[in-house]
């Protein structure tokens, strides 16, 4: 609390009454952040006079604070004067867990919606707040709050008291927002509780002050009607006469926060006046009290203690039954609340005679869960999950069922045979995942119908350390089960299949397409007489992209039939070859499937190719062929596309998906249209810097040069800290011959002894006449990494190195800049690139790639700018590139005419001043012009400089000017 300054000023005593007249009070100030109570009076200012006025307000004779106090300000606080007596209008707070002898949990009054006045009770008896220190971890919370001051007398009226919380030996280390207190007839107090400032703290009740009630608590019902009946109850009929059927006479409770998926929000069902029978809804859908097996980690149901039914729901024929209520909180503390009555009603719903929960439970709430009643028999309508990696004997991988799009019912299979979930503990790192999920309860019999079972995952010695969302299970004729799987609450976790319970399948294992494959047929794919180029189905799923992450798709669940043509978001695509295997590729599943071998030519007709799958995140090259799937057929078609006869992948492969990649069809020969990259810092003998090619705006094809000579990427391992970067990228494969056309090659980077530890996105390469190559460079997936150039293969250039402007320099020509017979102040090009600002970080630009010609005037976002002089520079200035170029001397005056200036470049992040002149580039010409601006004859910087850029900034001479 600072009150707008540094030292907040407070009144050093209580406010006067009207009869006191004008009084004098000391003024105290706190010292910055109040770390303990003593600091509230660390500063003493000049006293002020105060008077209480009719109408319940005060006036103050404020004076200048003591000048020795740093930046003092008088504070102000708003207290709303109640229009009623709070002793007659309050909320009854009977929560025994607030007792100062109660163990601390994680109940936090900060989450409570405090409104109005409250009376503390303890099992129906009077109690008040403690007036002295309370130890930590009491009163159902971490930091118990106590009243720092005595309670008032009745004649004192409403008073303000400080609230404290203990830390270590300091009883008032924490100071929360003060509260108002009033003494009432009948030996009790009411408090205007407010939201505490501390994260997890609660107002305490002193069990040493308990007294019996001697007066009628007339204010209670009035307070409850204002605030605490939170269950939005719509009475259908009101009758306590049990001659009525409660299925027809009930109250609707429809509170979204009662959902088992709702977090702690400080609702409390001990504060509700429960009366009669209730039917539960969630978002307007019929719901029910979940049974205790439904408890999962992080369930709160809007309160702190979640209440569940302690047994199964009755059948209609059972009539009204009594069930225990169990309570569980986030600390896995188990409670027993007051029992309730339950009845099953025609129409597949339940009614409950809810009662006030036991007050010793910390903030309890009845939970609710909505179950969709299937209109079909799930034994006849399910998805088949034949995924052997779920077997309890399978190695743990990184599969996460949380990413799976679960919808409906599922039957577990194991290579076509029946299998079911395990009913006992499964250790971690099994079932293709880390946390192996098992069924916490026995499977049902056929006559049991649909039942609910808990789902557990082990950690250490605790077999049920993780409690996931429960599932519904049904036994089916034919000795198998179906499960209504839902998204687990933790990752990485997956549902297990017990390999000790495998039986032969005697019922058909019909499956529903669960992969969302939306296959559009363009012909009759099974007719092999037809050309598959004309008879294919369209497969267009964005998640098949090599750039897509794991999303829980699985091509073993698709009913594959015939030939397919791949698309990605409407663009023609193809199966990537194994060179496309790179780190973190998942293609929507867990195992990315690639083609082994090149695509055929049209004249080869239909060919067969092997399919391999990656292992996890592909930390080394051998993992690209870790899994072997079923081979497929493919054909090259006129129009430069392919069709594939895709088949169901091998079941032993964990969640495999066919990948797809788009190749843009070239309208020009890249040997004739490319950007030359003459950047000697890319050489394999160059020192490693921090250049990162993932910041570069790669677009199109590039030709590598070395001081104007041909050079190409290395085809073998390069040590780290070379090529102007840390991770050096090399071509994992030989360069093509001219007759090979455009080929795809993998790109690797070394780490430790593994030369291909990092596999980044592949590139396309083409050999060109003149003994050089062009590369379709793309953004690498790691940083700091850069494409290398092999200095051992430098050859003279025999072909022209034509270039395309790759920098987007937005140069606007206003005259003929090369003609010096003109005044360059009138004949220049405009250079307005926001990234040239001295405040811009490294973005991968490079002025050696720009075709500089003539004179230029600098702008920054439409405002006239200039080249900074070298004394402008400080650490971390990069101006869009890696080496920032500045003027090596002062700007000329208008009378100096055209002058020549040196250009210097910084080194890296400029940790010291000597590095501002680390590089020396080519000099330029400069002229000062009328109108307070400069023009520059910029030239190509020295190519040995790593990614140099001319910088731009403002000075007192350069004023905004938008007249080009």
N, C-alpha and C positions, 0 to 999 in steps of 0.2 A: 504494500500500500504506500503510494507516494503522493497522492492528491495533487498531481501536476508538477511538483517540484522535486526536491531530493529529500527534504526533511518535513514530513507531515506534522502539523501542530494540532494538539488535542487539549481539551479542557481538563485541568488537573484535579477536578472534584465533581460532585454531582450538581445538576442544574437546580436553581432555587425554586421554591413554591411562590405563588403570587403574593402571599402574605409576607414573604421575606424581603420584598422590595429589591433595591439594587444591591448586589453583592459583588465582591471581588474574588476572582479565581486565578490560580496560577496556570500558566501555559507550558506544556511540555512537548518535546519533539523526539521522535524516534530517529535512530541512526541508520538511515538507509534501509536495507532489508533486515527485518526484526528476526534475528536468529534465536534469541531467547527473550524472556519476559523483562529482564533488567534493561534491555535496550529501549524499551518504550519510553523511558524517562532519562535517556542518555543526554538530552539537551534541555536546558531550561531557558525559556524566553521571558519576555516582559508580560506581567499579568494584565488581565482585561476585566472589565465590568460586565455583568450579566443581569437581565431582568426578565422574569416570567410575566407574560401579558395575557389578558383575557382573550379567549379564543384558542388557547392551547398552542402558543408559539413563544419564541424568545427573541430578545434583541441584545446585541453585543456592542460594547464600545471597544472596537478593535484598534490596536496601536501597531506601530512599526515593530516587527520582531527584532530580537537581538541580532545585530549584524554579524556576530561571531558564528551564527548558525548557518551552515551551507544551504543555500536556496530553500528557505522555509516557506511553506504555504499553509494557510488555515484550511482545514478539512471541513467537509459538510456531509451530513447523512440525513436521509429522509426516513422519518417514522410516521406511518399512517395512524392517525388517531382513530380507534374503533368507535363506531356509532352505537355500540352495544356494550354491555358489561361482559367481558370474556369469561367471568366466573359462571355465566349462564349460557354461554355459547362456545363450546369447545369440542374437540375430538378426543374420545376416550382411547388411550394408548396402553393396553394391557399386554405387554410383551416381556415375559419373564426373562428372556435372554438378555435384556438390558441390565439385569442385576449385576452389581459390581463384583459378585462372586461367581458369575457365569464365565465359562471359558470363551476365549476369543476365537471368532471365526473370521469370515471375510465379508460380513455384513457392512455395507457402506451407506451411511445416511446421505451422502452426496447424491446418490441415485434416487432418493426419495422425493416425491413431489410435495414438499411442505407448503401448506396453505392454512393460515389462521392460527388458532390457539389450541394447545394440547394439555390434557391432564394425564399424568403418569399413574398407572395402576400396576399392581402385582398380585395376580390371582384374585382380582376383585377388591383388593385392599389399597388404601392410599400409600403412596411412596413419593419421594421427591429426589431431585438430583443431588449427588454428593457435593459438599462444599470444600472438599480437600482432595489431595492428589490420589489418583487411581492408577495402578500399575498398567503397563502395556499388556495387550492380549487378554483383556477382560471385556465384559459387557458385549459379548458377541462380535467383537471387532478387533482391529489391530491397535488403533489409537483411541482409547476411551476419552470422552469429553466430560469435564466436570466444571461446576460453577465456581468461578474465582471471585467469591464474595458471599456474604450471608444472604439468605432469603429475606424478602421484605416482610414487614408487618402489614396488617390490613389497612392501617391508616396511611401507609406509604403510597398506596395506589400502585400504579405501574412503574416499575423501575427497570433500568438497563444493567445487565451484568456481563462481565467478561467470561469467555469460554476458553478453557485451556486443555492441552493434551500433553502427556509426559513423553520425554525421550531421554533415556539414560537416567542421570540423577537430577535433571532439570524438570520439575513438575509442570512448568508452564513454557516449555520449549516451543510448543506449537500454540499459536493464538488464533482461534477461529473467529468468525463473525460474531459479535456480541448478540445476545438475545434479550427480549423483554420478559419480565416475570411479574406475576400478581398473586398476592395471598388472598384466599377466598374463605368465606365462612364455611365451617365444617372441617377445618384443619387440613386443607389441601392447597395446592398451588396450580396455577396454569402458566404455561410457557408458550411464547411465540417462537417456536423453533423455525430456523431457516437452514438453508443448505450449507453445510460446513465447507470450509475452504480446502480441507485435507482430503486426499484421495480415498482412504479407507479409514473412516472414523465414525463413531456413533455416540449419541447422547446416553449417558449412564443413568441408572436408578440405584439409589443407596438402600440396600436391603436392611440396613440398620435403622431406617426411618419408617418402617412399615407400621401403619395404624389402621384400625378397622374403620369402615365408612359409618359416619354418624348422621349424614344428611342425604337427602335424595339427590341423585345426580341428574338433575333436570336438563342440564346442558348436553348430555351425551347424545341423545337421539337427534337433537337439532344439528350438532356437529357432524354426525355421520351422514345425515341427509345432504349436507353441503359437499362433503369431500370423499368419504371413504367407501361408499357403496359403488365400487368400481365395476362390478359385474353388471353389464347393461341388460337388466332383467326385464323381459316383457311378459307380464302375467297372462297366461292363457286362461286360467281359472284359479280361484283361490278357495281352497277347502282343505282343512285338516281332518275332515271326516273320512276315515278309511273305508266307508261304504262306497266311495267312489274309486274307480279304477285309476291309479296314478298314471297309466299310459294315456289317459285322456285329461288329467288334471295335473298340470305341471307348469313350471316357469322356465322360460328360455334363457339360457346363459350363452352368450355369443361374444366372447372376448378373444381377439386375435392373439393377445399376449399369452394365453393359456397353452398355445402350441408347444409341443415338445422341442421344437426347433427355435424357440425364443430364448434370448439370453436374460440375465438378471436385470430387472427393472424396478425392484422394490415394491411390487404389489404384495398385499398381505391379506389372506382370507380369514385371519382371526378378527379382522376389523369389519367384516361383512356380517349383517344380521341375516343368518340363514333361516329359512322357514319353509318347510314343505318339500315338494319333489321338483326335480330339475331335469331338463333335457339339454345336452350340450351340443353346440354348433361351433364351427370354425369357418369364418368367411361365408356364412350362410349355408354351409354344408353340414349334414348330420355328422356328429362326432361322438366319441365315447371316452371314458376314463381309461387311460392305458394301464395295462397290468404291470406289475413290478419288473417283469422281464424286459419291459420296454425302456428301462432306464439306460441311457448311453452317456458317455463323457460329454460334459459341457451342457447338459440339459438343465434348465432353470425354470421354464414355464412362467416367466415374468416375476418370479420371486427369488428367494434364496434356497428354500427347501421345496423340492418337487414332490407332490403327493400322487401316489399311484394306488391302484387297486391291488390288494394283497392276495388275490386268488383269481380264478377264471370267472368270466361273466356267466351268468346262469342261462339256461335254455328257457323257452317260453313256458314249458310244462313245470318248471321249478317254482314259478310264482315269485313272491318277494323273498329274497335271501339277504343275509347279513354278511358283509365282507370287511376284513381288516383293511386299514389304510397304512401304507408304508411311506415314509418320507426319506429322501436321500438328497444330500447337498453336494456342492462342488468339491468338498473335502472328503467325499465318500463316507460321511457320517450317516448312520442309519437311525431312523427314528420310527416310533410307532405312534400314530395319531388315533383319534377317536373313530370307531367303526361307523359304517354307513349301511343303508339298505339299498338294494338294487333290484330292478325288475326288467326282464326282457319283454319287449312289446312286439305285436304284429307290425310288419313293415320294416323289420330288421333294424331296430334302434333300442336304446336302453334309457330308462329314467332312474334317477338317483335321489335318495333322501340325504342331501348333503347337510352336514352339521359343522359347527365351529371347530376348526382343528385345535389340537392341544396347544395351549399358549406357550408352552416351553419350547416349541419348535421355532427356530429363527425364520421369520418371514415365509410362512408356508403358503403354497398355492396349489389348488387342484389343477392337474394337467388335463389336456385334451388332445386327442389325435383323431384325424378323419381317415377312415378306410373306405376306398371305393369298392362297393359291392359288385363283383363281376357279374355281368348278365349272361355269362357262359361258364361252362365247366373248364377250369384251367388245365384239367387233365387232357383235354382235347384241343386246346389252343395255347401253345407255348412256343418258345424259341429253344432250339437244341444248342447246347453249349458243349461241343466236343473239342475241348482244349486240354490236351494231356499235360501241359505245363502247370495246370492247377493241381496235379497229383501231389499228395503229401510226400512222395519220394522225389519230387522235382526240386532242382536247385532254385534258390532264391534269386530273382532278378530285380528289376526296378519297375515292374508293372504296377499300375495303380488303378484299381477299379473305380476310384473316385472320378476318373476321367471318362469312364464308359457311360454311354447314353442308355441307362437302364430304363426299360419301359415294358411292363407286363410280367409274364411268368416265364420261367426257364427250367429246362430239364438238363441235368448234368449227364454227360456221356464221356466214355474213355475208350477211344478208338472204336466207337460204335457200340460199346457195352454200357450197361447201366452202372452208375456210380452215384454216391450221395455225399453230402457234406459230413465231415467228421464230427462226432459228438463229444470229443475229449480234446485236451490241450494239444496244440501243435506249436512246436518251437519256431522261433523266428527264422527268416531266410529259407523258407520252403515255399512251395506252391507258386513259384515264379515271382515272388514279391519279398518284401521285408517283413511286414506284419501279416501273419497267416491267420485268416479268419475262420473260426469254427463255430458250430451250433451249440449254444449253451442250453441244452435240453434234449430230450429224446425226440425222435421223429414220431409223427402221429400214426395212428391206425386209420384205415379207410373210414371207419364209422365216426372218427373224430372230426371229419370235415377239415375246414381251414383253421389252422391254429397259428398263434404268434410265438416266435422263439427269439431269445436274445442271441446276439452275435458278439463273440469275444476275440481278442488278440492278445498274445502273451508278451510280457517284457520281464526279463529276469526270471525270478521264481514265481511271479504272479501270472497265472494262466489267463486271467481276465483283467489284466491291467488296462487294456483298451476295451471300451464298450462301444460298439458301433450301433447304428440304428437297427432295431430289431427287424426281422423279416417274417412274412407269412409263408407257411408250408402246407402242402396237401399230399396225402398218400393216394396213389392212383392204382387201379387194376393193372397188373402186369409187373408188379414189384418194382415200381420206380416212384420218384417224388418230383414234384414241381415246386419251385421256389419263386416268390415275388421279390427278387433281388432289388435293392435300392442302393443309392450312392453311399458308400461308407463315409464315416465322419473323419477318417484319418487317411493319410497317404505317406508312404507307399503301403497299401494293403490290398489284399485280394481274397475272394472266397475260395476256400480249399475244396478238393475232392479226395475222399478217402480211398486210396488204392487197395485197402484191405476189405472193401465192401463192393468189389466189382462183381456183377452178375451178367449173364447173357440177356440181351434185350429180346423180350418176347412180344413187345408192342412196336408198331411202326414209329420211327423217330422223325416224324415230319417236323420241319422247322419253318419258321417265318423269316423272311429276309430282314435282318436286323442291322444292316450296314448303311442304310440310307443311300443305296447306290443309284437310284433313279435312272435306270438304264432305258434309253430310248432306242427302240429297234427300228432299223431302216430296211429290213428285209427278212429273209428266213435264214438265220445264221447256220442252221444245221445242214442246209443243202449244199453239200460239197461239190455238186455239179456247177454251181454258180461261182463266179469270181468273187472271193471274199472282199476285194476292193469295192465291190458294189453292194455287197450284202453284209452289213455290219451293224453293231449296236454302238451307240454313242455313250462314252463314259466320261463324264465331266464333273469332277469333284475337286474343289479348291484344296481340300486337305491332302490330296495325293502329291502336292508339290514337294520338291526336295527341300523347300524352305519351311515346310509346315512342321510343327512340333507334334509330340505325342498327344493324341486326342481320343484314344480308346477305340479306334476302328479296328476291324479284323476281317480280312478277306476270306478266312476259312468259313465265315458265316454267310457268305454270298452264294446263291445258286448260279454258278457260272454255266453258260451255254452258248457256244458258237464263237463268232469273231467280234472284235471290239476295236473301235478307233478312239484314241485318247484325246481329250481336250482339257484345257485349264482355263476356266472363266471365258469360254467361248473361243479361245485360241487353240489351233492345232498343236498337239503335244506328242511326245513319244516316250517309251520306256527308256530311262537312262541306262547307259552301259556302266559297268562296274567302276570305271574311272570316276564316276559321279559319286562314289561312296566317300563321304566326308563326315567329319565330326558333327555330332548332334543331329544328323539326318534321321527322321522318323517317319515322314510321309503319312502322318495321321495315325499310325499304329505304333507298335514297339519295334518290330523288325522290318526294316526297309528292304524291299525286293528289287534287284537290279538284273539287267540282262548281262550274261557272260558271253562276250564276243561282240563283234561288230554287227550293225544292222546290214541286211542283205541289199544288193543292188536289184533294180527291177528285173533284170534278165535272169536272176537266180531263182525266181519263183518263190514257192513256199519252202522255208527252211525251219529247222528245229534248233532252239538255243536252250542252254542250261539257265536256271534261275538260282541266284544265290542271295542270301540275306545277311545283313549286318548283325553284329553283336553289340547291343547297347549303344554307347556313345562313340564307338570306333576309336579307341585310344591308340591302336596300332594297325598297320596295313593288313595284317593277317586276319583281323576281325571282319574285314569286308566280305570274306567268303566263309564266315563261321558256320552258317546254316546252308544246307542244300535243299531246295524245294523241288517241286515237280517241273519238268521242262515244258516249254510252250512252243507253238508254231507262230511264225510271223511272215509277213510279205510286204515288200516295198511296192507302193502304188503310184501310178501316174499322178502328178500334182504334188510330188515331194512330201508324201506322208506314208505312214505304216499302219497296217492292221495286225492284230494279235489274237490268237486263239487262246485266251486266258483260261486257266483251269484252277480248281481249288488248290491252294497251297498245301504243302505237307502239314498235317495236324501237329507234328512235333515242333514246329516253328512257332515261337510265342508271338501271337497277335501280328501276323505278317500282313503287309499291304503293298500292292504294286505301286511303285512311284511313277511320277510323270514330270516331264520337263518340257518347257517351251523353247524352241529355237526359232528366232526370227529369220524369215526367208530374206536373203540378201538380194537387193535389186542391182547392186554394183559389186564388182570384183574388189575385195578388200586389199588386194595387192596394188590397186590404183587409188584407193581412198582410205587413208589412215592418218593418224596423228603421230609424228615422229617424237619419240621420247629420248632426247639426248641429255641424259642426267647421269653424269659420271659417278655420282655418289651411290648409284645402284650396283656398281661393280663389286665383284666378289672379293676384291682386295681393298675395298673402301671401309673405313672405320664405321662401326655401328653407332647410329644416333638414336633418336626417338621418333623417326618418321613412321607414320601409320597410313598405309594405303587404303585402309577402310574409310578414311576421311576424304579421299579423293573422289571427285565426281566422274567416275569412269563412264564413258559413253562411246561405244564403237570399237574400232580396231586401232592397234598401236604397233609402231615399228621401233625397236630398240636400236639406239645409236650410242657410240662412245667417241666423243669429240669428232663427230661427223663420220665415223667409220661404222661398218656393220658389226653387230654383236647380237648374241641370242641368249636366252635363258639357260642356266646350267641344267644338265640332265642327271646330276648326282648330288649327293648331300653337301650342304654348305654349313659351315660352323655358325653358331649364333654370334650376334654382335658384329655383323658385316652388312654390306649393302645398305648403309645408312639407317639401319633399323636393328631390332633385337632378334626377332624371328625371321629368318631368311627363307624366302619362298623359292623353291626350285621345281622344275618340271619332272614329274614322275613318269617318265616314258621318253622314247626317242622322238626327235622332231620328224615331221612327215617329209616325204618326197613330193615333188610338184604334182606327180600323177595321182597322189593320194587325195588331193583336194583338201577340204576342211576336215580336220580331225579334232577329237576331244581328248584332252590329257588331264590327268590328275595333278594337283599341286600340293606339295608337302612342305612342312617346316620341322626342323629338328628340335628335340628336347632331350637332354642327357645323351644316352647312347642310341636312342631311337631316332633314326633320320626322318621317319615319317610319322612322328608322334602326333603332330597336328596335320589333319587333312582338311584343307579349305576348299571352297568351291572350285570345280575344274574350270579350265579355260579352253576356248577353241583356238586352233593354230593352223596356219596355212603357209606352205613354202611358196616363194615367189621367184620369178626369173630375176637374176641379178644377185643370187646367193644371199638372200635375206628372208626373214620370216615376219609375219604379222600375227598379232595375238589379240583376241577379244578379251581384254582384261576386265575383271569384275571386282566388286568390293570384297576383299577377304573377310572371313568370319572372325578373325582374331586381330588384336592390336597389342603391342606394336609389331607389325609385320609389313614387309614390302617385297615386291617382285625383284629378283636379282638379275644381274647381267654378267655373263661369264667372260672375264677378261682374257681367258685362254683361247677364245675363238674369234678375236677381232680380225676383220678383213676389210680391205679398202672398199669404198662405196663405188659401184658402177652404175647405179640407177638413181634418178633424181629423188630427193627426200621431200616431196611435196607434203604440205601439212594442212590440217584443218584447225581453225581456232577452237580450242577446247575449253577456253577459260571463261567464256560469257562476259567479256569485258565491256560490253555495251558502249562501243566507241561510236560517237556521232561526229561525222566530218563536216566542218563548216567552211572549208576552203581547200586549197591545194597546198598541204603542209610541207611538201618537199621543196617548194620554190622559195628560196631564201630572199629573192628580190621583193617578196611581200613582207610586211611587218608581222611577225608571228603572234603579236598581240591581237591581230585581227584574223589570222588564219591558223586555226588550231582544231584539234579534235577534243571532244568532251569525254572525260574519264570519270564515271560516277559509279563506283562499286562500293557498296556499304561495307564489304568485308576488308577493305583497305584501312579502315579506321584503326588507330593505335589501341583501341579498346576491344578489338575483335580477336578471338582465339584462333588457334590453328584449324584450318578448314580444308586443307589439301590443294590450295591454289598454287600456281607456279608461273611467274612471268617470263621464264625462258621459253614457254610454249606459245607466247603471243607474238604475232607478226607486227613489231613496232615500226612505225613509219611517220616521221614528221614531228610536229609539236602538239603538246597536250595541255589542257587546263583541267585541274583536279576539282572534283566536287564530292561531297558526301551527302547523300539524300537531298540533293538540290541546293545545298549550301556551298559556297565557294570554300575551297580547302587548299592546302599546300603540302609539299613534301616536308616532313619534320626534319629539323637539324639533329645531329647525333646526340646532343645533350638532352634531348627530350626523353630518352629511353630509360625504361625501368624493367624490372623482372616481368617475365611472362607476356611481353608484347610480341605478337606474331603477325598481325595484320593479314590474316587469312592464309599465310603460307607457313614455312618453317624458319626461313631466314628473313628478317625484316631489314629492308633497305632504307637508308636515310641519307640526307645531304651531309657531305663531309666538311661543310663550312657554312658561313652565313649567306642568306639570300642577298642578291644585289639590290642596289637602289635604282630608280628609273634612269638616272643619268649615267649609270654604269653600262647600259646597253646589254648585249649578250655576253655572258661570262660562262666559263667552264668550271664545273665543280666535281670533286671526287664523290663516289658513292661507296658507303660502307655497309656491311651487313653484320647483324648480331649473331652470336653463337648461342643457340638453345635458349634457356630461360634467363640468361644474363645475370648470373649470381654476383658478378663484380664488374666494375666499370671498364676494365681492359677488354672484356668480351664484346663491348659495343662496336669495336673496330676490328673484330676477329677476322672478318672477310673483307676483301677489297674487290669491288665490281668495276664495270666499265664506267668511265666518267660520262657526264651528260652536260648539255647546255641549258642555261636558265636565263630568263629575262623578266624584269619587273615591269608591269604594265600600268597605265593610268586606270584608276578605278580600284586600286588596292588589291591586285591579284598578280599571280605569276603564271608564266607558261614554261614548259619543260620539253626539251627534245629528248625524250626517253628512248633508250636503246635496249637491245636484248642483254640481260645481265649475264655475267660470266657463268657458263654452264656447270662449272665445278662447284658452284654454290648450291647447297641443298635447298631446293624449292624456294627461291627468293621471290619476294613481292615488294613492289614500291608501296610505301605506306602513305597515309594521308591523315592530316589533322587540321585543327583550327588554331589560329594565333590571333593576336590583337590586330594584325594587319588584315587577316582574311575575314571579311565580314560576309554575312549571308547575302547572296546575290543569285537570283534565278534567271537572269537575263543571259541566255547562252549566245 
